[in-house]
Amino acid sequence: MGILAGVVLLLILFAYTFWPDENPFVQRAKTRVDYLDERRDVIYENLRDLNFEYRAGKYPEEDYVTQRASLEDEAAHVIAEIDTLRP
């Protein structure tokens, strides 16, 4: 009788410990602002990498200027869109 009670108690504790409160696989829906925030962070990281590689001598001056201008323009568009969407 004691072994049966112990097994039942063990099963109850196991179920209580590992029973999910809510579905862990459901993600919250991303908004356009979330996407733009992530994109802005990626652009800034790319700018940092570009500066580092230019200083390391991996890029010629012309390519560096072109790439930097392109990334800065993209960053400006993303930030402008973020500003219009956020209250």
DSSP file (Angstrom, degrees, kcal/mol; ACC not computed):
  #  RESIDUE AA STRUCTURE BP1 BP2  ACC     N-H-->O    O-->H-N    N-H-->O    O-->H-N    TCO  KAPPA ALPHA  PHI   PSI    X-CA   Y-CA   Z-CA
    1    1 A M     >        0   0    0      0, 0.0     4,-2.1     0, 0.0     5,-0.1   0.000 360.0 360.0 360.0 -39.3    0.0    0.0    0.0
    2    2 A G  H  >  +     0   0    0      1,-0.2     4,-2.1     2,-0.2     5,-0.1   0.872 360.0  51.4 -66.9 -37.5    2.9    2.4    0.8
    3    3 A I  H  > S+     0   0    0      2,-0.2     4,-2.4     1,-0.2    -1,-0.2   0.905 109.3  50.5 -66.7 -40.7    4.6    1.7   -2.5
    4    4 A L  H  > S+     0   0    0      1,-0.2     4,-2.5     2,-0.2    -2,-0.2   0.912 110.7  49.0 -62.5 -43.7    1.4    2.4   -4.4
    5    5 A A  H  X S+     0   0    0     -4,-2.1     4,-2.5     1,-0.2    -1,-0.2   0.897 111.3  50.7 -63.3 -39.8    0.9    5.7   -2.5
    6    6 A G  H  X S+     0   0    0     -4,-2.1     4,-2.5     2,-0.2    -2,-0.2   0.900 110.7  48.1 -64.4 -41.7    4.6    6.6   -3.3
    7    7 A V  H  X S+     0   0    0     -4,-2.4     4,-2.5     2,-0.2    -2,-0.2   0.914 112.8  48.3 -65.5 -42.9    4.2    5.9   -7.0
    8    8 A V  H  X S+     0   0    0     -4,-2.5     4,-2.3     2,-0.2    -2,-0.2   0.921 112.8  48.2 -63.1 -43.7    0.9    8.0   -7.2
    9    9 A L  H  X S+     0   0    0     -4,-2.5     4,-2.6     1,-0.2    -2,-0.2   0.908 111.0  51.2 -63.1 -41.7    2.6   10.8   -5.3
   10   10 A L  H  X S+     0   0    0     -4,-2.5     4,-2.5     1,-0.2    -2,-0.2   0.912 110.7  48.3 -61.9 -43.1    5.6   10.6   -7.6
   11   11 A L  H  X S+     0   0    0     -4,-2.5     4,-2.5     2,-0.2    -2,-0.2   0.893 111.7  49.7 -64.7 -39.7    3.3   10.8  -10.7
   12   12 A I  H  X S+     0   0    0     -4,-2.3     4,-2.5     2,-0.2    -2,-0.2   0.926 112.9  46.5 -65.1 -44.2    1.4   13.7   -9.3
   13   13 A L  H  X S+     0   0    0     -4,-2.6     4,-2.4     2,-0.2    -2,-0.2   0.899 112.4  50.6 -64.8 -40.4    4.7   15.6   -8.6
   14   14 A F  H  X S+     0   0    0     -4,-2.5     4,-2.3    -5,-0.2    -2,-0.2   0.928 112.6  46.0 -62.2 -45.4    6.0   14.8  -12.0
   15   15 A A  H  X S+     0   0    0     -4,-2.5     4,-1.3     1,-0.2    -2,-0.2   0.897 113.3  49.8 -65.2 -40.4    2.9   16.0  -13.7
   16   16 A Y  H  < S+     0   0    0     -4,-2.5    -1,-0.2    -5,-0.2    -2,-0.2   0.897 113.7  46.1 -65.3 -40.1    2.8   19.2  -11.6
   17   17 A T  H  < S+     0   0    0     -4,-2.4    -2,-0.2     1,-0.2    -1,-0.2   0.911 123.5  30.1 -70.6 -42.9    6.4   20.0  -12.3
   18   18 A F  H  < S+     0   0    0     -4,-2.3    -1,-0.2    -5,-0.2    -2,-0.2   0.390  85.1 115.1-104.2   3.9    6.4   19.4  -16.1
   19   19 A W     <  -     0   0    0     -4,-1.3     2,-0.2    -5,-0.2     3,-0.0  -0.618  69.2-123.0 -73.9 123.4    2.8   20.3  -17.0
   20   20 A P        -     0   0    0      0, 0.0     3,-0.1     0, 0.0    -2,-0.1  -0.471  11.9-153.7 -73.4 136.5    3.0   23.4  -19.3
   21   21 A D  S    S-     0   0    0      1,-0.2     2,-0.3    -2,-0.2    -2,-0.0   0.888  80.9  -2.9 -72.4 -40.0    1.1   26.4  -18.1
   22   22 A E  S    S-     0   0    0     -3,-0.0    -1,-0.2     4,-0.0     3,-0.0  -0.927  97.0 -73.9-144.6 169.0    0.7   27.7  -21.7
   23   23 A N    >   -     0   0    0     -2,-0.3     3,-1.1     1,-0.2    -2,-0.0  -0.514  37.0-162.3 -70.1 115.6    1.9   26.6  -25.1
   24   24 A P  T 3  S+     0   0    0      0, 0.0    -1,-0.2     0, 0.0    -3,-0.0   0.622  83.8  64.6 -75.7  -9.8    5.6   27.4  -25.2
   25   25 A F  T 3  S+     0   0    0      2,-0.1     2,-0.6    -3,-0.0    -2,-0.1   0.495  77.5  98.2 -92.0  -3.7    5.7   27.2  -29.0
   26   26 A V    <   -     0   0    0     -3,-1.1     2,-0.3     0, 0.0    -4,-0.0  -0.751  58.9-162.9 -86.9 124.6    3.3   30.1  -29.6
   27   27 A Q        -     0   0    0     -2,-0.6     2,-0.2     1,-0.0    -2,-0.1  -0.771  24.9-105.4-105.0 151.8    5.2   33.3  -30.4
   28   28 A R        -     0   0    0     -2,-0.3     2,-0.2     1,-0.1    -1,-0.0  -0.502  44.9-100.4 -73.9 146.4    3.9   36.7  -30.3
   29   29 A A        -     0   0    0     -2,-0.2     2,-0.3     1,-0.1    -1,-0.1  -0.453  36.1-125.2 -69.8 133.3    3.2   38.2  -33.6
   30   30 A K        -     0   0    0     -2,-0.2     2,-0.2    -3,-0.0    -1,-0.1  -0.581  21.1-146.6 -79.6 139.1    5.8   40.6  -34.8
   31   31 A T     >  -     0   0    0     -2,-0.3     4,-2.0     1,-0.1     5,-0.2  -0.492  29.8-103.2 -94.3 171.9    4.8   44.1  -35.8
   32   32 A R  H  > S+     0   0    0      1,-0.2     4,-2.4     2,-0.2     5,-0.2   0.865 123.1  55.2 -63.3 -35.5    6.3   46.2  -38.5
   33   33 A V  H  > S+     0   0    0      2,-0.2     4,-2.6     1,-0.2    -1,-0.2   0.890 105.4  52.1 -66.7 -38.5    8.1   48.2  -35.9
   34   34 A D  H  > S+     0   0    0      2,-0.2     4,-2.1     1,-0.2    -2,-0.2   0.930 110.9  47.7 -61.0 -44.9    9.7   45.0  -34.4
   35   35 A Y  H  X S+     0   0    0     -4,-2.0     4,-2.3     1,-0.2    -2,-0.2   0.917 112.6  48.7 -61.5 -43.6   10.9   44.1  -37.9
   36   36 A L  H  X S+     0   0    0     -4,-2.4     4,-2.7     2,-0.2    -2,-0.2   0.872 108.1  54.1 -67.5 -36.7   12.3   47.6  -38.5
   37   37 A D  H  X S+     0   0    0     -4,-2.6     4,-2.1     2,-0.2    -1,-0.2   0.922 110.7  46.5 -61.4 -43.1   14.1   47.6  -35.1
   38   38 A E  H  X S+     0   0    0     -4,-2.1     4,-2.0     2,-0.2    -2,-0.2   0.912 112.4  50.2 -64.4 -42.0   15.8   44.4  -36.0
   39   39 A R  H  X S+     0   0    0     -4,-2.3     4,-2.4     1,-0.2    -2,-0.2   0.905 108.9  52.0 -63.5 -41.5   16.7   45.7  -39.4
   40   40 A R  H  X S+     0   0    0     -4,-2.7     4,-2.4     1,-0.2    -1,-0.2   0.914 108.9  50.5 -60.3 -44.0   18.1   48.9  -37.9
   41   41 A D  H  X S+     0   0    0     -4,-2.1     4,-2.1     1,-0.2    -1,-0.2   0.888 110.2  49.7 -62.4 -39.2   20.3   46.8  -35.5
   42   42 A V  H  X S+     0   0    0     -4,-2.0     4,-2.5     2,-0.2    -1,-0.2   0.907 110.1  50.6 -66.2 -41.4   21.6   44.7  -38.5
   43   43 A I  H  X S+     0   0    0     -4,-2.4     4,-2.3     2,-0.2    -2,-0.2   0.922 110.4  49.4 -63.8 -43.2   22.4   47.9  -40.5
   44   44 A Y  H  X S+     0   0    0     -4,-2.4     4,-2.3     1,-0.2    -1,-0.2   0.902 110.9  50.1 -62.4 -40.2   24.4   49.4  -37.5
   45   45 A E  H  X S+     0   0    0     -4,-2.1     4,-2.5     1,-0.2    -1,-0.2   0.906 109.6  51.2 -63.7 -41.0   26.3   46.1  -37.1
   46   46 A N  H  X S+     0   0    0     -4,-2.5     4,-2.5     1,-0.2    -2,-0.2   0.882 108.6  51.6 -64.1 -37.6   27.1   46.1  -40.8
   47   47 A L  H  X S+     0   0    0     -4,-2.3     4,-2.5     2,-0.2    -2,-0.2   0.914 109.8  49.1 -64.1 -42.4   28.4   49.7  -40.5
   48   48 A R  H  X S+     0   0    0     -4,-2.3     4,-2.3     2,-0.2    -2,-0.2   0.925 112.8  47.6 -62.3 -43.6   30.6   48.7  -37.6
   49   49 A D  H  X S+     0   0    0     -4,-2.5     4,-2.8     2,-0.2     5,-0.2   0.905 110.8  51.6 -63.6 -41.2   32.0   45.8  -39.6
   50   50 A L  H  X S+     0   0    0     -4,-2.5     4,-2.3     2,-0.2    -2,-0.2   0.922 110.5  48.1 -62.6 -44.1   32.5   47.9  -42.6
   51   51 A N  H  X S+     0   0    0     -4,-2.5     4,-2.4     2,-0.2    -1,-0.2   0.917 112.8  48.9 -61.9 -43.3   34.5   50.5  -40.6
   52   52 A F  H  X S+     0   0    0     -4,-2.3     4,-1.6     1,-0.2    -2,-0.2   0.933 113.0  46.2 -62.7 -46.1   36.6   47.8  -39.0
   53   53 A E  H  <>S+     0   0    0     -4,-2.8     5,-2.7     2,-0.2     6,-0.6   0.847 111.6  52.2 -68.0 -33.1   37.4   46.1  -42.3
   54   54 A Y  H ><5S+     0   0    0     -4,-2.3     3,-1.3    -5,-0.2    -1,-0.2   0.932 110.4  47.5 -66.4 -44.7   38.2   49.4  -43.9
   55   55 A R  H 3<5S+     0   0    0     -4,-2.4    -2,-0.2     1,-0.3    -1,-0.2   0.792 107.6  57.0 -66.7 -26.6   40.6   50.3  -41.1
   56   56 A A  T 3<5S-     0   0    0     -4,-1.6    -1,-0.3    -5,-0.2    -2,-0.2   0.554 119.9-112.4 -79.6  -7.2   42.2   46.8  -41.4
   57   57 A G  T < 5S+     0   0    0     -3,-1.3    -3,-0.2    -4,-0.4    -2,-0.1   0.662  83.0 121.4  89.1  17.5   42.9   47.6  -45.1
   58   58 A K      < +     0   0    0     -5,-2.7    -4,-0.2    -6,-0.1    -5,-0.1   0.679  67.6  53.2 -86.7 -17.8   40.4   45.1  -46.6
   59   59 A Y  S    S-     0   0    0     -6,-0.6    -2,-0.1    -5,-0.2     2,-0.1  -0.945  79.3-128.8-119.6 137.4   38.5   47.7  -48.6
   60   60 A P     >  -     0   0    0      0, 0.0     4,-2.3     0, 0.0     5,-0.2  -0.419  35.2-104.9 -73.6 161.6   39.7   50.4  -51.0
   61   61 A E  H  > S+     0   0    0      1,-0.2     4,-2.4     2,-0.2     5,-0.2   0.871 117.4  51.8 -57.1 -42.3   38.6   54.0  -50.4
   62   62 A E  H  > S+     0   0    0      1,-0.2     4,-2.1     2,-0.2    -1,-0.2   0.922 111.7  45.5 -65.2 -44.5   36.0   54.0  -53.3
   63   63 A D  H  > S+     0   0    0      1,-0.2     4,-2.8     2,-0.2     5,-0.3   0.897 112.2  52.5 -65.5 -39.5   34.3   50.8  -52.2
   64   64 A Y  H  X S+     0   0    0     -4,-2.3     4,-2.8     1,-0.2     5,-0.2   0.935 110.2  47.1 -61.8 -46.7   34.2   52.0  -48.6
   65   65 A V  H  X S+     0   0    0     -4,-2.4     4,-2.3     2,-0.2    -1,-0.2   0.912 114.6  47.1 -63.5 -42.3   32.6   55.3  -49.5
   66   66 A T  H  X S+     0   0    0     -4,-2.1     4,-2.2     2,-0.2    -2,-0.2   0.938 115.0  44.8 -64.7 -48.2   30.0   53.6  -51.7
   67   67 A Q  H  X S+     0   0    0     -4,-2.8     4,-2.6     1,-0.2     5,-0.2   0.918 113.8  50.0 -62.8 -43.8   29.1   50.9  -49.2
   68   68 A R  H  X S+     0   0    0     -4,-2.8     4,-2.6    -5,-0.3     5,-0.2   0.917 110.8  48.8 -63.8 -43.4   28.9   53.4  -46.3
   69   69 A A  H  X S+     0   0    0     -4,-2.3     4,-2.3    -5,-0.2    -1,-0.2   0.905 111.7  50.1 -62.9 -40.7   26.7   55.8  -48.2
   70   70 A S  H  X S+     0   0    0     -4,-2.2     4,-2.2     2,-0.2    -2,-0.2   0.931 113.1  45.1 -63.6 -45.7   24.4   52.9  -49.1
   71   71 A L  H  X S+     0   0    0     -4,-2.6     4,-2.4     1,-0.2    -2,-0.2   0.886 112.6  51.1 -67.1 -38.1   24.1   51.6  -45.6
   72   72 A E  H  X S+     0   0    0     -4,-2.6     4,-2.3    -5,-0.2    -1,-0.2   0.890 110.1  49.8 -67.1 -38.4   23.6   55.1  -44.2
   73   73 A D  H  X S+     0   0    0     -4,-2.3     4,-2.1     2,-0.2    -2,-0.2   0.922 111.9  48.0 -63.6 -43.6   20.8   55.8  -46.7
   74   74 A E  H  X S+     0   0    0     -4,-2.2     4,-2.3     1,-0.2    -2,-0.2   0.909 111.3  50.6 -63.8 -41.3   19.1   52.5  -45.8
   75   75 A A  H  X S+     0   0    0     -4,-2.4     4,-2.7     1,-0.2     5,-0.2   0.898 108.7  52.4 -62.7 -40.6   19.4   53.3  -42.1
   76   76 A A  H  X S+     0   0    0     -4,-2.3     4,-2.2     1,-0.2    -1,-0.2   0.904 110.2  47.7 -63.6 -41.0   17.9   56.7  -42.6
   77   77 A H  H  X S+     0   0    0     -4,-2.1     4,-2.1     2,-0.2    -2,-0.2   0.909 113.2  48.0 -66.0 -41.5   14.9   55.2  -44.4
   78   78 A V  H  X S+     0   0    0     -4,-2.3     4,-2.3     2,-0.2    -2,-0.2   0.929 113.1  47.2 -65.8 -44.7   14.4   52.6  -41.7
   79   79 A I  H  X S+     0   0    0     -4,-2.7     4,-2.4     1,-0.2    -1,-0.2   0.888 110.7  52.5 -65.6 -38.4   14.6   55.2  -38.9
   80   80 A A  H  X S+     0   0    0     -4,-2.2     4,-1.6    -5,-0.2    -1,-0.2   0.907 110.7  47.3 -63.3 -40.6   12.2   57.5  -40.7
   81   81 A E  H  X S+     0   0    0     -4,-2.1     4,-1.7     2,-0.2    -2,-0.2   0.890 110.4  52.3 -68.7 -37.7    9.7   54.7  -41.0
   82   82 A I  H  X S+     0   0    0     -4,-2.3     4,-2.4     1,-0.2    -2,-0.2   0.925 108.4  51.7 -61.1 -43.6   10.1   53.8  -37.4
   83   83 A D  H  < S+     0   0    0     -4,-2.4    -1,-0.2     1,-0.2    -2,-0.2   0.839 109.9  48.6 -64.3 -32.8    9.5   57.4  -36.4
   84   84 A T  H  < S+     0   0    0     -4,-1.6    -1,-0.2     1,-0.2    -2,-0.2   0.813 114.9  44.9 -76.6 -27.9    6.3   57.5  -38.4
   85   85 A L  H  < S+     0   0    0     -4,-1.7    -2,-0.2    -5,-0.1    -1,-0.2   0.801  98.5  78.1 -87.0 -29.2    4.9   54.2  -37.0
   86   86 A R     <        0   0    0     -4,-2.4     0, 0.0    -5,-0.2     0, 0.0  -0.582 360.0 360.0 -81.5 142.6    5.7   54.8  -33.3
   87   87 A P              0   0    0      0, 0.0    -1,-0.1     0, 0.0    -4,-0.1   0.500 360.0 360.0 -73.4 360.0    3.4   57.1  -31.4
